[in-house]
Amino acid sequence: MASDPARRAVAIQADSAGQPPGRGVSASQPRADGGLPPGIPAAAPGSAGLGGAPLAGTALNGRAVPGSGGAGQMAPAIRAIGLTLGFGDRDILSDISLDVRPGVVTALLGPTGSGKTTLLRTFNRMNDKVTGYRHAGDVLLEGRSIWHSGTDMMELRRRVGMMFQRPNPFPMSITDNVVAGVKAHRLAGRHELKHIAERRLREVGLWDAVSGRLKDSPFRLSGGQQQLLCLARALAVNPDVLLLDEPTSSLDPVATESIEALVRTLTPQLTVIIVTHNLAQARRVADRTIFLNKGRLVEHGDTQQVFENPAEEETAHYVSGRFG
């Protein structure tokens, strides 16, 4: 069973599903739904996954798509169908339909207020507890609606993990930060935890810097190192999809370069969706690009095509810096 400190730490993580973008919860405030934060799920013994019957024509991880017209065709990792999102009387996004390809990096671009973060947070239902949030349409993960009545929320947020704009390490040791989710979800035995921590710290390129002080507080690390630690923690629970909400916006160029290089190594084993205002960053790291503006999906295609030969004049104006 996971230790009480690990459970308490993940239960009070600042970026809870019950807060709108840009707001947090104090370190002493528990989750409104009593659960653990996205990407750090509670144990779900005997869980059958998200629940609900699979829908025809969809699958994940490269399995054949029944009725799709081609054996072995890759199904989308995430599919949005006629998705409208809003808060109160205001629509943020309207009638969005798109497929996120598995095993690639997809960038979400658009001016401030275009709905990028709202869409990103919808993919693992982080908006659910925000006052006035509403949705119409659907989002499918492995061919199942994420809003199906049988959805296991903690399993959903393990499979669709998230990293935020600013580092949010827990007030525990560096090692315990990495394995907090593993312990909370009972993904491994106690004797495996040190190995898991080392493997993930090596994966994100942080091992050499921290191997001699694994019991230290993470708050003694630099901002870039803290963000790498949070990424190691997110990867430790073996997500299928990783959502990145402007993960380098508060970092210096050197730390930004480290994060970007790491993101590129995560595919094709992992599907990555990144929100960024940095057009150069999108060109560097993304295989696919989605452009949103004024609550609409304007264009979605290969990154090179979107930047160099966009189909829409609106897209051309944005990627050339003429607005936004």
ABEGO torsion letter per residue (X at the ends): XBBAAAAAAAAABABBAABBBGBBBBAABBBAAGBBBBGBBBBBBGBAEAEEBBBBGBBBGGBBBBGAGBBGBBBBABBBBGBBBBBEABBABBGBBBBBBBGBBBBBBEBBGAGAAAAAAAAAGAAAABBGBBBBEBBBBGGBBAABAABBAAAAAAABBBBBABBBBBBBBAAAAAAAAAAAAGABBAAAAAAAAAAAAAAAGAAAAAAAAAABBAAABBAAAAAAAAAAAAAAAGBABBBBBGAAAABBAAAAAAAAAAAAAAOAABBBBBBBABAAAAAAABABBBBBBGGBBABBBBAAAAAABBABAAAAAAAAGABX
